[in-house]
């Protein structure tokens, strides 16, 4: 059974972290964001939390509905959600890269290409809101 509280709590966390990223970091020039250690680490952590929330929600839905499990990589969770018509396939393909970026943040933190953090903040924040919207629509249908 889906734990709607768990899902909605994570959706709210996504919205709060995206709001922080937009308010505190999006307006910064790339040079400032990537060279100021305190600013950069705060921005990176907010991105990591938002991505982790998306992963947690997706895994919860897959687990609780008894859907196919990812075979090799965590990013397959989005393809599974798309096959089940929870999110659109084109969107799933687009956000799969978030998992790779999150893995680098968590496991290869010394090798993060800081430019990509800046790019994610500038170009990809809307994807978090889209994901939340798709999940909320799915919950309404359930």
Residue pairs with C-beta under 8 A, 6 or more apart in sequence:
1 64
2 60
2 61
2 64
2 65
2 139
2 142
3 60
3 64
4 139
6 60
7 57
7 60
7 61
7 135
7 139
8 139
10 53
10 56
10 57
11 53
11 57
11 132
11 135
11 136
13 49
13 50
13 53
14 50
14 53
14 54
14 128
14 129
14 131
14 132
15 128
15 129
15 132
17 46
17 47
17 49
17 50
17 53
17 128
18 50
18 125
18 128
18 129
20 46
21 43
21 46
21 47
21 50
21 121
21 125
22 125
24 42
24 43
25 33
25 39
25 42
25 43
25 46
25 121
26 121
26 122
26 125
28 39
30 115
30 118
32 39
33 39
33 40
33 43
33 114
33 117
33 118
33 121
34 40
34 114
34 115
34 117
34 118
40 114
40 117
43 117
43 121
44 105
44 112
44 117
47 101
47 102
47 105
47 117
47 120
47 121
48 102
48 105
48 106
50 128
51 98
51 99
51 101
51 102
51 105
52 102
54 95
54 98
54 128
54 131
55 74
55 77
55 99
55 102
57 131
57 135
58 77
58 78
58 80
58 81
59 77
61 67
61 81
61 86
61 135
61 138
62 68
62 69
62 70
62 77
62 80
62 81
65 84
67 80
67 84
68 80
68 83
69 80
70 76
70 77
70 80
73 99
74 99
74 103
75 96
75 97
75 98
75 99
75 100
77 99
78 87
78 91
78 92
78 93
78 95
78 96
78 99
79 89
79 92
79 93
79 96
81 87
81 92
82 88
82 89
82 91
82 92
82 93
83 89
86 134
86 135
86 138
87 131
87 134
87 135
88 134
91 127
91 130
91 131
91 134
94 127
95 127
95 131
98 124
98 127
101 116
101 120
104 111
104 112
104 113
105 112
